Amino acid sequence: MSAEQHFPHWSLIVRGEKYSFISQLRQAFITDPPVDKTTTARLVDYVPKLFDLDEVRKDALGMVNTPHFLGYTHWAVQPEYTAGQIDMREQFDFGTDYQNQYREGEPDYMKYWGNAQWPPEELIPGFKATLTTYLEQLGSLGFEFMGLLAEALGLPVDVFDKFYASPKESQQHRCKELLPPKVIKYPIEEGSKGSQGVGPHYDSGFLTLASIQHLLQASSQPGLQVQSPSGKWIDALPIPDTLVVNLGKGIEAVTGGVARATCHRVLSPDPVYGPRYSIPYFQMISQTVYLDKMRVFEEGKPLPVEVEKLVQARGPAQATDAVNYSEYSHDLSGVVALIGRIKSHPDVGRRHYPERFKEIFGDEDM
């Protein structure tokens, strides 16, 4: 994938040329998205400062502190696992403010959403406000994008609204400083080049938005790869002012596979380039829906003609290197998301969800 490729340009929406944009949607990149560039630049500037906090300060924000899977993790101390292997990365998971309403006796997945752990304001002034603004802007873009995707599939613009919390604006937005958003640092270690920064996987919900210039990729080196239908791994190289769009396993479930989830991975950086930073945004969905029972295409009815042409041209689904979130075929969305997080962060599962942890891992010592 190169910067010379032609991707949907958000200015088409601004100019009222919505259907030109929709016709290009399947290319999985959005150029010049409606995200404030000043906010983005400030956020990119904050990221190295966040990871430069001393270890005591970072460890005080350990993800294991709360049941919300929000906080700090490090591959050597509190690792994240993908496909059973440790991901070589240091990261913070953050989310917009959300007051958890869990009460004793309710289903365990109701503990999942909740307030993030933030570094003290005096240590990194303005960081929380900047990241929150960024997440809210991407949240609005995500909802608008899903409406455009619906139209691209020949469906009503609001067909996906029923899968969000009500009202959808009340949903928590998550990321990683690198779901929820994360801020991530892929470190330089001896012999790390090409190793597992994060292993092959699908994301859980409807979509992930990440700036491919910096994910936001917040630094310029390569690392993000997506797997093609033929099984080939393709570099998603950094492109200025461009968002890469990964569809999640949730959207695959509700479209019956018409929209396919993006299998992707990240390779550890080449020491020549230094550490790699990224800030992916994850769009959350309601915790109380059975996705496989709420498909958006009516069973027994033909697909819209243009959609059917694309499905036929693409061919049947091929096996990928990712297998996560298969539980959508039979389980509640909140349970599926929780299982995925416990598999990724077993230390959090062991402490806050002991029964679910034992159900997943048995007596295995993770």
Residue frames as qw, qx, qy, qz and C-alpha x, y, z in Angstrom:
[[0.000, 0.890, 0.457, 0.000, 0.00, 0.00, 0.00],
 [0.483, 0.040, 0.033, 0.874, 1.57, 3.25, -1.02],
 [0.016, 0.543, 0.274, -0.794, 0.81, 6.95, -0.63],
 [0.130, 0.183, -0.510, -0.831, 0.08, 7.08, -4.38],
 [0.036, -0.369, -0.919, -0.132, -3.02, 4.91, -4.05],
 [0.258, -0.341, -0.202, -0.881, -6.40, 6.60, -4.31],
 [0.187, -0.297, -0.847, 0.398, -8.43, 6.58, -1.09],
 [0.122, -0.794, -0.555, -0.217, -11.80, 8.12, -0.12],
 [0.256, 0.185, -0.193, 0.929, -11.29, 11.81, 0.63],
 [0.082, -0.547, -0.700, 0.452, -13.53, 13.27, 3.36],
 [0.076, 0.331, -0.085, -0.937, -13.87, 16.52, 1.41],
 [0.203, -0.198, -0.783, -0.554, -16.31, 14.60, -0.82],
 [0.243, -0.579, -0.751, 0.205, -18.68, 14.53, 2.16],
 [0.140, -0.522, -0.197, 0.818, -18.15, 18.22, 2.84],
 [0.113, 0.211, -0.433, -0.869, -18.93, 19.05, -0.81],
 [0.691, 0.215, 0.272, -0.634, -22.11, 16.98, -0.74],
 [0.611, 0.397, -0.609, -0.315, -20.66, 14.23, -2.94],
 [0.648, -0.355, 0.577, -0.347, -21.62, 11.50, -0.51],
 [0.945, 0.202, 0.215, -0.141, -22.15, 8.79, -3.09],
 [0.571, 0.677, -0.429, 0.177, -18.73, 9.35, -4.63],
 [0.200, -0.576, 0.689, -0.391, -17.29, 8.78, -1.16],
 [0.822, -0.089, 0.441, -0.350, -19.47, 5.71, -0.61],
 [0.876, 0.458, -0.127, -0.084, -18.34, 4.21, -3.92],
 [0.446, 0.613, -0.565, 0.324, -14.72, 4.35, -2.65],
 [0.603, -0.617, 0.308, -0.401, -15.41, 3.14, 0.91],
 [0.996, -0.087, 0.020, -0.011, -14.26, -0.42, 0.38],
 [0.617, 0.583, -0.354, 0.393, -10.65, 0.74, 0.05],
 [0.773, -0.458, -0.358, 0.253, -10.27, 0.90, 3.87],
 [0.441, -0.150, -0.149, 0.872, -8.51, 4.28, 4.13],
 [0.053, 0.919, 0.388, 0.043, -9.92, 7.78, 4.65],
 [0.501, 0.165, -0.033, 0.849, -7.80, 10.76, 3.65],
 [0.017, -0.282, 0.079, -0.956, -8.15, 14.18, 5.31],
 [0.350, -0.524, -0.776, 0.009, -10.67, 13.02, 7.97],
 [0.194, -0.773, -0.119, -0.592, -12.66, 15.61, 9.98],
 [0.739, -0.513, -0.276, 0.339, -10.39, 15.44, 13.03],
 [0.054, -0.994, 0.090, -0.001, -8.86, 18.67, 14.30],
 [0.768, 0.425, -0.286, 0.385, -5.23, 18.72, 13.17],
 [0.039, -0.687, 0.432, -0.583, -4.13, 20.88, 16.11],
 [0.791, -0.398, 0.293, -0.360, -5.56, 18.36, 18.57],
 [0.979, 0.171, -0.057, 0.096, -3.91, 15.52, 16.68],
 [0.508, 0.611, -0.365, 0.486, -0.53, 17.25, 16.63],
 [0.334, -0.637, 0.433, -0.544, -0.72, 18.01, 20.36],
 [0.932, -0.219, 0.179, -0.226, -1.62, 14.39, 21.08],
 [0.873, 0.355, -0.201, 0.266, 1.31, 13.08, 19.05],
 [0.198, 0.675, -0.426, 0.570, 3.59, 15.43, 20.99],
 [0.615, -0.536, 0.330, -0.475, 2.26, 14.10, 24.31],
 [0.975, -0.001, -0.185, -0.127, 2.83, 10.41, 23.56],
 [0.667, 0.305, -0.503, 0.457, 6.62, 10.15, 24.16],
 [0.137, -0.493, 0.425, -0.747, 6.19, 12.26, 27.31],
 [0.837, -0.290, 0.021, -0.464, 3.62, 9.78, 28.58],
 [0.961, 0.039, -0.245, 0.125, 6.02, 6.86, 28.21],
 [0.425, 0.488, -0.431, 0.628, 8.87, 8.91, 29.69],
 [0.584, -0.646, 0.139, -0.472, 7.09, 8.99, 33.06],
 [0.025, -0.478, 0.847, -0.232, 9.10, 7.08, 35.66],
 [0.424, -0.055, -0.890, -0.156, 8.29, 3.42, 36.25],
 [0.041, -0.248, -0.758, 0.602, 6.76, 4.04, 39.69],
 [0.358, 0.316, 0.097, -0.873, 4.25, 6.52, 38.20],
 [0.527, 0.173, -0.605, -0.571, 3.36, 4.19, 35.35],
 [0.326, -0.064, -0.937, 0.112, 3.06, 1.10, 37.54],
 [0.162, 0.210, 0.578, -0.772, 0.66, 3.00, 39.82],
 [0.568, 0.316, -0.080, -0.756, -1.74, 3.02, 36.84],
 [0.081, -0.166, 0.967, 0.174, -1.50, -0.75, 36.32],
 [0.533, -0.089, -0.507, -0.671, -4.41, -2.25, 34.41],
 [0.480, -0.175, -0.851, 0.121, -4.73, -4.95, 37.05],
 [0.014, 0.006, 0.492, -0.871, -5.97, -2.31, 39.54],
 [0.518, 0.228, 0.238, -0.789, -9.55, -2.26, 38.18],
 [0.591, 0.221, 0.776, 0.002, -11.98, -4.58, 36.36],
 [0.459, 0.781, 0.154, -0.395, -12.30, -2.17, 33.40],
 [0.793, 0.186, 0.342, 0.468, -9.19, -3.25, 31.45],
 [0.236, 0.913, 0.015, 0.332, -8.00, 0.36, 31.43],
 [0.536, -0.794, 0.254, 0.136, -4.53, 1.32, 32.56],
 [0.175, 0.775, -0.594, -0.125, -0.85, 0.60, 32.00],
 [0.967, -0.077, 0.240, 0.039, 0.76, -2.66, 30.88],
 [0.080, 0.766, -0.606, -0.197, 4.29, -3.64, 29.91],
 [0.839, 0.261, -0.435, -0.196, 5.33, -6.72, 27.98],
 [0.455, 0.322, -0.743, 0.370, 7.94, -7.71, 30.57],
 [0.103, -0.106, 0.674, -0.724, 5.76, -7.25, 33.68],
 [0.502, 0.364, 0.601, -0.505, 2.01, -7.30, 32.95],
 [0.084, -0.160, 0.699, 0.692, 1.97, -8.53, 29.36],
 [0.694, 0.355, 0.123, -0.614, -0.83, -8.64, 26.83],
 [0.445, -0.089, 0.862, 0.228, -1.27, -11.90, 24.94],
 [0.636, 0.459, -0.138, -0.604, -2.43, -12.41, 21.36],
 [0.857, 0.262, -0.407, -0.176, -2.90, -15.95, 20.02],
 [0.916, -0.372, -0.105, 0.109, -1.33, -17.21, 23.24],
 [0.702, 0.157, -0.105, 0.687, 1.93, -15.31, 22.74],
 [0.292, -0.712, -0.219, 0.599, 3.22, -12.21, 24.56],
 [0.399, 0.838, 0.197, 0.316, 3.00, -8.97, 22.59],
 [0.597, -0.159, -0.121, 0.777, 6.23, -6.99, 22.82],
 [0.042, 0.630, 0.211, 0.746, 4.77, -3.58, 23.60],
 [0.180, -0.278, -0.537, 0.775, 4.26, -1.08, 26.38],
 [0.119, -0.457, -0.535, -0.700, 0.85, 0.59, 26.45],
 [0.179, 0.177, 0.518, -0.817, -1.83, 2.59, 28.17],
 [0.068, -0.489, -0.785, -0.374, -5.53, 1.84, 27.61],
 [0.073, 0.168, 0.301, -0.936, -7.72, 4.91, 28.11],
 [0.001, -0.547, -0.779, -0.306, -11.39, 5.73, 27.69],
 [0.172, -0.490, -0.071, -0.851, -13.76, 8.64, 27.99],
 [0.235, -0.160, 0.649, -0.705, -15.41, 9.10, 31.39],
 [0.636, -0.194, -0.585, -0.464, -18.01, 6.43, 32.14],
 [0.399, -0.375, 0.581, -0.602, -19.55, 5.78, 35.56],
 [0.326, 0.015, -0.937, -0.123, -19.89, 2.04, 36.01],
 [0.608, -0.281, 0.043, -0.741, -23.33, 0.94, 37.22],
 [0.594, 0.040, -0.803, -0.013, -22.51, -2.65, 38.19],
 [0.594, -0.471, 0.322, -0.567, -24.29, -4.08, 41.24],
 [0.205, -0.283, 0.926, -0.139, -23.47, -7.32, 43.06],
 [0.569, 0.261, 0.742, -0.241, -25.31, -10.24, 41.47],
 [0.574, 0.712, -0.038, -0.403, -25.47, -8.73, 37.98],
 [0.920, 0.324, 0.053, 0.212, -23.72, -10.45, 35.04],
 [0.653, -0.466, 0.128, 0.583, -19.95, -10.11, 35.27],
 [0.484, 0.362, 0.356, 0.713, -19.60, -8.37, 31.90],
 [0.097, -0.921, -0.299, -0.230, -21.38, -5.35, 33.40],
 [0.563, -0.717, 0.064, 0.406, -18.13, -4.56, 35.26],
 [0.713, 0.202, 0.301, 0.599, -16.19, -4.10, 32.02],
 [0.206, 0.723, 0.168, 0.638, -17.02, -0.47, 31.14],
 [0.523, -0.755, -0.267, 0.291, -15.80, 2.15, 33.61],
 [0.019, 0.986, -0.156, -0.060, -13.55, 5.12, 34.25],
 [0.763, 0.447, -0.288, 0.368, -9.97, 5.11, 33.04],
 [0.650, -0.609, -0.038, 0.454, -6.87, 5.59, 35.16],
 [0.413, 0.853, 0.005, 0.319, -5.12, 8.83, 34.20],
 [0.603, 0.036, -0.302, 0.737, -1.69, 10.18, 35.12],
 [0.212, -0.721, -0.374, 0.543, -1.89, 13.12, 37.54],
 [0.352, 0.898, 0.236, 0.121, -2.61, 16.38, 35.72],
 [0.208, -0.923, 0.271, 0.178, 0.48, 18.06, 37.14],
 [0.645, -0.292, 0.602, 0.369, 2.75, 15.42, 35.58],
 [0.285, 0.147, 0.682, 0.657, 1.45, 15.85, 32.04],
 [0.208, 0.490, 0.340, -0.775, -0.77, 18.98, 31.96],
 [0.484, 0.464, -0.170, -0.722, -3.54, 18.98, 29.35],
 [0.051, 0.196, -0.937, -0.285, -3.06, 15.37, 28.26],
 [0.229, 0.350, 0.877, -0.237, -6.43, 14.05, 29.46],
 [0.362, 0.673, 0.228, -0.604, -8.36, 16.95, 27.90],
 [0.241, 0.546, -0.570, -0.564, -6.51, 16.55, 24.59],
 [0.010, 0.053, -0.984, -0.168, -7.01, 12.78, 24.36],
 [0.282, 0.462, 0.738, -0.403, -10.66, 13.06, 25.42],
 [0.369, 0.659, -0.049, -0.654, -11.30, 15.65, 22.69],
 [0.178, 0.398, -0.788, -0.435, -9.58, 13.41, 20.15],
 [0.109, 0.132, 0.983, -0.062, -11.66, 10.38, 21.19],
 [0.347, 0.574, 0.509, -0.540, -14.92, 12.31, 21.05],
 [0.351, 0.613, -0.326, -0.629, -14.09, 13.54, 17.55],
 [0.159, 0.227, -0.918, -0.283, -13.27, 10.01, 16.40],
 [0.248, 0.292, 0.859, -0.339, -16.43, 8.77, 18.11],
 [0.442, 0.627, 0.184, -0.614, -18.54, 11.18, 16.03],
 [0.313, 0.523, -0.629, -0.483, -16.63, 10.22, 12.89],
 [0.081, -0.076, 0.994, 0.003, -17.13, 6.53, 13.68],
 [0.399, 0.463, 0.667, -0.426, -20.91, 6.90, 13.93],
 [0.444, 0.683, -0.116, -0.568, -21.01, 8.88, 10.67],
 [0.129, 0.431, -0.832, -0.325, -18.78, 6.36, 8.97],
 [0.256, 0.124, 0.950, -0.130, -21.07, 3.50, 9.98],
 [0.484, 0.615, 0.364, -0.506, -24.01, 5.33, 8.42],
 [0.368, 0.666, -0.453, -0.465, -22.04, 5.69, 5.18],
 [0.057, -0.237, 0.964, 0.105, -21.04, 2.03, 5.33],
 [0.450, 0.361, 0.735, -0.355, -24.73, 1.13, 5.70],
 [0.517, 0.704, 0.025, -0.487, -25.55, 3.09, 2.56],
 [0.170, 0.563, -0.742, -0.322, -22.62, 1.48, 0.73],
 [0.147, -0.013, 0.988, -0.041, -24.22, -1.89, 1.56],
 [0.304, -0.276, -0.615, -0.673, -27.62, -0.75, 0.30],
 [0.379, -0.473, -0.751, 0.261, -29.08, -0.53, 3.82],
 [0.185, -0.921, -0.255, -0.229, -30.88, 2.26, 5.74],
 [0.282, 0.675, -0.370, 0.573, -28.44, 4.84, 7.10],
 [0.413, -0.554, 0.447, -0.568, -29.46, 4.11, 10.72],
 [0.888, -0.035, -0.409, -0.206, -29.46, 0.30, 10.47],
 [0.635, 0.134, -0.607, 0.460, -26.49, -0.08, 12.87],
 [0.205, -0.551, 0.261, -0.765, -27.84, 2.27, 15.56],
 [0.838, -0.387, -0.111, -0.368, -29.61, -0.57, 17.39],
 [0.877, 0.024, -0.358, 0.319, -26.25, -2.14, 18.19],
 [0.260, 0.410, -0.373, 0.791, -25.04, 0.82, 20.27],
 [0.171, -0.384, -0.676, 0.606, -25.90, 1.84, 23.81],
 [0.021, -0.705, -0.508, -0.494, -28.93, 4.12, 23.97],
 [0.532, 0.832, -0.030, -0.155, -28.45, 6.96, 23.34],
 [0.889, 0.254, -0.058, 0.376, -25.38, 6.08, 21.31],
 [0.194, 0.787, -0.246, 0.532, -23.68, 9.32, 22.39],
 [0.631, -0.671, 0.264, -0.287, -23.58, 7.88, 25.93],
 [0.973, 0.080, -0.130, 0.172, -21.20, 5.10, 24.87],
 [0.517, -0.711, 0.325, 0.348, -17.70, 4.95, 26.17],
 [0.655, 0.714, -0.242, 0.047, -15.00, 5.65, 23.58],
 [0.787, -0.498, 0.295, 0.213, -11.78, 3.72, 24.07],
 [0.578, 0.740, -0.334, 0.082, -8.24, 3.78, 22.69],
 [0.865, -0.299, -0.007, 0.403, -4.75, 2.56, 23.36],
 [0.035, 0.921, -0.364, -0.134, -1.76, 4.86, 23.71],
 [0.896, 0.030, 0.370, 0.245, 0.30, 2.81, 21.58],
 [0.725, -0.352, -0.592, 0.007, -11.05, -0.15, 23.14],
 [0.278, 0.803, 0.515, -0.112, -10.42, 0.77, 24.10],
 [0.508, 0.800, -0.281, 0.147, -8.28, 3.66, 22.70],
 [0.852, -0.334, 0.013, 0.403, -4.76, 2.58, 23.43],
 [0.170, 0.917, -0.361, -0.012, -1.54, 4.54, 23.41],
 [0.979, -0.061, 0.128, 0.145, 1.14, 2.06, 22.44],
 [0.036, 0.821, -0.552, -0.142, 4.91, 1.99, 22.31],
 [0.982, 0.156, -0.048, 0.090, 6.59, -0.82, 20.41],
 [0.396, -0.830, 0.343, 0.191, 10.06, -0.81, 22.02],
 [0.589, 0.618, -0.519, 0.041, 13.48, -1.50, 20.61],
 [0.759, -0.487, 0.426, -0.072, 14.98, -4.63, 22.13],
 [0.077, -0.514, 0.802, 0.296, 17.97, -6.72, 21.07],
 [0.067, 0.017, 0.965, 0.251, 16.79, -9.13, 18.38],
 [0.353, 0.447, 0.604, -0.557, 13.23, -7.73, 18.38],
 [0.294, 0.393, -0.384, -0.782, 13.05, -6.72, 14.69],
 [0.513, 0.078, -0.685, -0.511, 10.20, -8.58, 13.02],
 [0.133, -0.137, -0.926, 0.325, 9.01, -10.27, 16.24],
 [0.186, -0.639, -0.714, -0.216, 5.45, -10.06, 17.58],
 [0.040, -0.187, 0.197, -0.961, 4.60, -6.46, 18.41],
 [0.619, 0.088, 0.472, -0.622, 1.04, -7.76, 18.44],
 [0.298, -0.025, 0.922, 0.246, 0.04, -11.08, 16.92],
 [0.201, -0.182, -0.655, -0.705, -2.55, -11.77, 14.21],
 [0.056, 0.390, 0.765, -0.509, -6.01, -10.88, 15.47],
 [0.054, -0.633, -0.528, -0.564, -9.40, -9.34, 14.80],
 [0.100, -0.127, 0.381, -0.911, -10.80, -6.41, 16.75],
 [0.106, 0.276, 0.908, -0.298, -14.04, -7.10, 18.58],
 [0.286, 0.571, 0.431, -0.638, -16.58, -4.43, 17.68],
 [0.601, 0.729, 0.313, -0.097, -17.58, -2.69, 14.46],
 [0.620, 0.679, -0.063, 0.388, -14.49, -0.72, 13.51],
 [0.609, -0.535, -0.001, 0.585, -11.10, 0.61, 14.53],
 [0.372, 0.904, 0.037, 0.210, -9.88, 3.99, 13.31],
 [0.679, -0.510, 0.130, 0.511, -6.18, 4.71, 13.39],
 [0.264, 0.913, -0.209, -0.231, -4.14, 7.47, 11.85],
 [0.939, 0.140, 0.120, 0.291, -1.73, 5.76, 9.56],
 [0.299, 0.841, -0.264, 0.365, 0.57, 8.73, 9.64],
 [0.077, -0.648, 0.616, -0.441, 1.90, 8.22, 13.09],
 [0.213, -0.320, -0.885, -0.262, -1.85, 4.55, 14.19],
 [0.289, 0.922, -0.176, -0.189, -2.81, 7.52, 14.75],
 [0.858, -0.004, -0.162, 0.488, 0.63, 5.75, 13.74],
 [0.231, -0.969, -0.007, 0.084, 2.42, 8.37, 15.95],
 [0.318, -0.641, 0.540, 0.443, 5.80, 7.70, 14.39],
 [0.525, 0.599, -0.300, -0.524, 6.77, 7.13, 10.77],
 [0.023, -0.356, 0.919, 0.168, 8.21, 3.59, 10.67],
 [0.670, -0.032, -0.547, -0.501, 6.29, 0.62, 9.25],
 [0.122, -0.170, 0.882, -0.422, 4.95, -2.27, 11.32],
 [0.624, 0.259, 0.450, -0.584, 1.18, -2.53, 10.84],
 [0.106, 0.149, -0.846, -0.502, 0.20, -5.28, 8.41],
 [0.720, 0.157, 0.272, -0.619, -3.18, -6.56, 7.18],
 [0.391, -0.084, 0.895, 0.197, -3.83, -10.02, 5.79],
 [0.415, 0.236, -0.418, -0.773, -5.31, -10.24, 2.30],
 [0.874, 0.047, 0.129, -0.466, -8.00, -12.78, 1.36],
 [0.817, 0.382, -0.432, 0.013, -5.25, -14.91, -0.19],
 [0.858, -0.441, -0.130, 0.229, -3.37, -15.00, 3.13],
 [0.595, 0.362, -0.106, 0.710, -0.59, -12.61, 2.13],
 [0.376, -0.718, -0.295, 0.507, 0.57, -10.03, 4.69],
 [0.363, 0.685, 0.231, 0.589, 0.54, -6.48, 3.30],
 [0.360, -0.196, -0.302, 0.861, 2.27, -3.47, 4.88],
 [0.017, -0.898, -0.419, -0.135, -0.05, -0.58, 5.81],
 [0.550, 0.102, -0.111, 0.821, 2.59, 2.10, 5.46],
 [0.133, -0.625, -0.361, 0.679, 2.30, 5.50, 7.17],
 [0.234, 0.526, 0.466, 0.672, 0.47, 8.12, 5.08],
 [0.060, -0.068, -0.291, 0.953, 0.01, 11.74, 6.24],
 [0.424, 0.128, 0.151, -0.884, -3.53, 12.82, 7.20],
 [0.628, 0.043, -0.636, -0.447, -4.97, 9.37, 6.55],
 [0.622, -0.274, 0.564, -0.469, -6.97, 7.01, 8.77],
 [0.293, 0.114, -0.924, -0.220, -6.73, 3.28, 8.27],
 [0.704, -0.156, 0.136, -0.679, -10.08, 1.56, 8.87],
 [0.144, 0.118, -0.982, 0.028, -10.12, -1.98, 10.25],
 [0.694, -0.271, -0.249, -0.618, -13.52, -3.66, 10.38],
 [0.293, -0.361, 0.774, -0.431, -14.15, -5.71, 13.52],
 [0.064, -0.075, -0.993, -0.071, -15.58, -9.16, 14.08],
 [0.260, 0.440, 0.612, -0.603, -18.86, -7.61, 15.25],
 [0.437, 0.531, -0.149, -0.710, -19.63, -6.05, 11.85],
 [0.246, 0.224, -0.883, -0.330, -18.81, -9.36, 10.17],
 [0.088, 0.220, 0.929, -0.284, -21.33, -11.11, 12.43],
 [0.339, 0.542, 0.449, -0.625, -24.24, -8.71, 11.84],
 [0.454, 0.565, -0.326, -0.607, -23.70, -8.62, 8.05],
 [0.943, 0.100, 0.298, -0.112, -23.41, -12.40, 7.82],
 [0.705, -0.195, 0.447, 0.516, -19.89, -12.08, 6.44],
 [0.479, 0.801, 0.266, 0.243, -20.72, -9.56, 3.72],
 [0.058, 0.890, -0.339, 0.299, -18.41, -7.10, 5.47],
 [0.897, -0.052, -0.360, 0.250, -15.41, -9.10, 6.62],
 [0.531, -0.826, 0.105, 0.158, -13.31, -8.41, 9.69],
 [0.444, 0.785, -0.399, 0.164, -9.73, -7.28, 9.08],
 [0.906, -0.303, -0.045, 0.292, -7.07, -9.70, 10.26],
 [0.287, 0.858, -0.245, 0.349, -4.03, -7.61, 11.18],
 [0.826, -0.369, -0.156, 0.396, -0.81, -7.67, 13.18],
 [0.050, 0.965, -0.243, 0.080, 2.13, -5.44, 14.11],
 [0.863, 0.144, -0.247, 0.416, 5.77, -6.42, 13.73],
 [0.526, -0.720, -0.044, 0.451, 8.30, -5.07, 16.21],
 [0.320, 0.938, -0.092, -0.096, 10.23, -2.11, 14.81],
 [0.787, 0.343, -0.153, 0.490, 13.66, -2.11, 13.22],
 [0.548, -0.604, -0.172, 0.553, 16.15, -0.56, 15.68],
 [0.387, 0.176, 0.271, 0.864, 17.28, 1.74, 12.86],
 [0.131, -0.612, -0.407, -0.666, 13.98, 3.63, 13.18],
 [0.108, -0.202, 0.530, -0.816, 13.64, 3.75, 16.95],
 [0.207, 0.291, 0.858, -0.370, 10.46, 2.85, 18.89],
 [0.141, -0.317, -0.611, -0.711, 7.10, 2.97, 17.13],
 [0.185, 0.225, 0.568, -0.770, 4.08, 4.73, 18.68],
 [0.193, -0.298, -0.688, -0.633, 0.42, 4.42, 17.75],
 [0.260, 0.125, 0.513, -0.808, -3.00, 5.51, 19.02],
 [0.196, -0.232, -0.820, -0.484, -5.82, 3.31, 17.68],
 [0.451, -0.034, 0.284, -0.846, -9.45, 4.14, 18.44],
 [0.076, -0.144, -0.981, -0.101, -11.93, 1.30, 19.01],
 [0.480, -0.220, -0.150, -0.836, -15.65, 1.83, 18.50],
 [0.187, -0.002, 0.892, -0.411, -17.58, 0.08, 21.26],
 [0.454, -0.259, -0.596, -0.609, -20.98, -1.60, 20.82],
 [0.669, -0.450, 0.111, -0.582, -23.76, -2.38, 23.27],
 [0.078, -0.349, 0.905, -0.230, -23.04, -5.11, 25.80],
 [0.503, 0.140, 0.704, -0.481, -26.53, -6.60, 25.58],
 [0.694, 0.471, -0.148, -0.524, -27.04, -7.75, 21.97],
 [0.749, -0.039, 0.639, 0.170, -26.75, -11.11, 20.24],
 [0.125, 0.584, -0.410, -0.690, -25.09, -10.05, 17.01],
 [0.031, -0.083, 0.915, 0.394, -25.58, -13.30, 15.13],
 [0.128, 0.520, 0.837, -0.113, -29.32, -13.16, 15.82],
 [0.126, 0.828, 0.251, -0.485, -29.71, -9.54, 14.63],
 [0.500, 0.014, 0.522, 0.690, -28.37, -9.67, 11.09],
 [0.158, 0.551, 0.034, -0.819, -28.97, -6.61, 8.93],
 [0.348, 0.206, -0.652, -0.641, -29.62, -8.54, 5.70],
 [0.770, -0.025, 0.288, -0.569, -32.92, -10.41, 5.75],
 [0.370, -0.204, 0.897, 0.126, -32.42, -14.14, 5.48],
 [0.509, 0.408, 0.755, 0.059, -33.69, -15.62, 2.22],
 [0.352, 0.904, 0.165, -0.177, -33.72, -12.29, 0.38],
 [0.754, 0.371, 0.055, 0.539, -31.11, -11.48, -2.27],
 [0.417, -0.498, -0.054, 0.759, -28.44, -8.90, -1.52],
 [0.291, 0.852, 0.007, -0.436, -28.57, -5.55, -3.33],
 [0.850, 0.514, 0.047, 0.109, -27.28, -6.08, -6.87],
 [0.319, 0.812, -0.393, 0.291, -24.07, -4.03, -6.51],
 [0.487, -0.589, 0.585, -0.271, -23.26, -5.65, -3.17],
 [0.933, 0.060, 0.348, -0.072, -23.82, -9.13, -4.60],
 [0.699, 0.674, -0.169, 0.169, -21.44, -8.33, -7.48],
 [0.006, 0.772, -0.548, 0.322, -18.72, -7.36, -5.02],
 [0.728, -0.349, 0.536, -0.247, -19.30, -10.46, -2.88],
 [0.936, 0.297, 0.190, 0.012, -19.06, -12.72, -5.93],
 [0.512, 0.766, -0.300, 0.247, -15.95, -10.96, -7.23],
 [0.270, -0.713, 0.566, -0.314, -14.27, -11.32, -3.84],
 [0.622, 0.150, -0.768, -0.043, -14.91, -15.04, -3.66],
 [0.774, -0.503, -0.377, -0.080, -15.47, -17.30, -0.64],
 [0.365, -0.849, 0.330, -0.194, -13.88, -16.50, 2.71],
 [0.730, 0.316, -0.546, 0.262, -10.44, -18.00, 3.25],
 [0.745, -0.545, -0.274, 0.270, -8.89, -18.99, 6.57],
 [0.149, 0.856, -0.266, 0.418, -6.79, -16.28, 8.22],
 [0.502, 0.189, -0.671, 0.512, -4.21, -16.43, 10.98],
 [0.234, -0.208, 0.433, -0.845, -6.69, -14.92, 13.48],
 [0.370, -0.293, -0.867, -0.157, -9.35, -16.93, 15.30],
 [0.075, -0.194, -0.611, 0.764, -10.52, -14.62, 18.10],
 [0.376, 0.208, 0.211, -0.878, -14.12, -13.52, 18.81],
 [0.285, -0.073, -0.856, -0.425, -15.73, -16.59, 17.26],
 [0.015, -0.313, -0.826, 0.468, -18.10, -16.56, 20.28],
 [0.312, 0.225, -0.016, -0.923, -20.32, -14.00, 18.50],
 [0.391, -0.033, -0.783, -0.484, -21.98, -17.00, 16.83],
 [0.543, -0.411, -0.728, -0.082, -23.74, -17.90, 20.08],
 [0.455, -0.434, -0.510, 0.587, -23.00, -15.50, 22.93],
 [0.055, -0.951, -0.285, 0.104, -24.02, -12.05, 24.16],
 [0.474, 0.751, -0.121, 0.444, -21.82, -9.20, 22.94],
 [0.315, -0.826, 0.335, -0.326, -20.75, -8.18, 26.45],
 [0.886, -0.308, 0.344, 0.034, -19.67, -11.73, 27.26],
 [0.829, 0.436, 0.093, 0.336, -17.73, -12.02, 24.00],
 [0.206, 0.850, -0.224, 0.430, -15.88, -8.75, 24.64],
 [0.564, -0.697, 0.379, -0.230, -15.06, -9.79, 28.22],
 [0.955, -0.048, 0.251, 0.151, -13.75, -13.21, 27.16],
 [0.660, 0.629, -0.034, 0.409, -11.49, -11.51, 24.62],
 [0.057, -0.853, 0.310, -0.416, -10.08, -9.11, 27.20],
 [0.766, -0.516, 0.365, -0.117, -9.46, -11.87, 29.77],
 [0.929, 0.203, 0.150, 0.271, -7.60, -13.93, 27.16],
 [0.454, 0.727, -0.123, 0.500, -5.47, -10.87, 26.39],
 [0.045, -0.602, 0.463, -0.649, -4.96, -9.81, 30.02],
 [0.711, -0.258, -0.653, -0.033, -5.23, -12.94, 32.19],
 [0.329, -0.028, -0.569, 0.753, -3.81, -11.15, 35.25],
 [0.332, -0.103, 0.081, -0.934, -6.83, -8.80, 35.24],
 [0.715, -0.147, -0.500, -0.467, -9.16, -11.75, 34.70],
 [0.591, -0.090, -0.734, 0.323, -7.66, -13.74, 37.55],
 [0.130, -0.049, -0.496, 0.857, -8.09, -10.86, 40.01],
 [0.337, 0.135, 0.152, -0.919, -11.46, -9.41, 39.01],
 [0.788, 0.150, -0.197, -0.564, -13.24, -12.25, 37.16],
 [0.257, -0.413, 0.870, -0.082, -12.00, -15.44, 38.88],
 [0.700, 0.220, 0.636, -0.239, -14.93, -17.63, 37.83],
 [0.664, 0.722, -0.013, -0.195, -14.75, -16.54, 34.20],
 [0.082, 0.737, -0.669, -0.062, -10.96, -16.91, 34.29],
 [0.454, -0.215, 0.858, -0.105, -11.25, -20.52, 35.47],
 [0.738, 0.473, 0.406, -0.259, -13.90, -21.21, 32.83],
 [0.536, 0.797, -0.245, -0.135, -11.47, -20.04, 30.12],
 [0.268, 0.672, -0.675, 0.141, -8.13, -21.32, 31.42],
 [0.881, -0.223, -0.417, -0.009, -9.08, -24.07, 33.87],
 [0.707, -0.666, 0.030, 0.237, -6.26, -24.61, 36.36],
 [0.697, 0.424, 0.022, 0.578, -3.66, -23.30, 33.92],
 [0.424, -0.694, -0.113, 0.571, -1.26, -20.80, 35.51],
 [0.473, 0.742, 0.217, 0.423, -1.17, -17.81, 33.16]]
